[in-house]
Amino acid sequence: MSILDRLVQNPLGALAVLTLAAFLEAWGDSFFQVGFYRSSGPGRVMALVAGAVVLSTSGSVVNVPRWDFGKLLGAYVVLFFLMAQLLNRVRFHQSPTPPIYAGGALIVAGGLIVAFWKP
């Protein structure tokens, strides 16, 4: 059993891995934002390559553990939304607008339902 497998057996460890993967996914997407819309020349190429590397890392982090990803999808979507908003604020200096807060509340509510509703 790998260290990562042992880590995700603990609920806090699983949350940490999901948070890291969500951060990496949002960060990788932000490199593409920079590459497509905010840079040119070699800076564009570097941003797009960095985005590909970071997104590959994100996919690896979230898929290496042997867990039922469908059960954790609700939590992951919420974490991805939160990480995307954090990076949007820190990296692009843009604050959430009222529609983002309203939609985000629905994302969080939906994520909690998916993650914790016991049929």
C-alpha positions, 0 to 999 in steps of 0.5 A: 500500500502506497503512502498516498493510499494510506493518507486517503484512508483518513478523512482529513488526509483525503480532504488534503489530497482533494484540496491539493488536486483542486488547487493544482487544477485551478492553477493549471487552468489559470496558466492557460488563461495567461497563455491564451489571453494575457501573454504572447511570444515565449511567455505564451508558450511557457504559460501553456506548457506550465498549464499542461504540466500542472494539469497533468499533476492534478490529474495524477494526484486525484487519481493515484489513490484507490478510492471511489471518486464518485463518492468524493466528487461533490467535495472535489467540485466545491474545493475546485470552485473555492480554489478557482475563486482564491486564485482569481483573487490572488493571481488576477486581482478580481473579486467575486461578483454577486452572481458568483457568490449566488452560484457558488452557494448553489455549488457548495449546497450541491456538493454537500448533497452529493458528498453526504446524502445517504440514500 
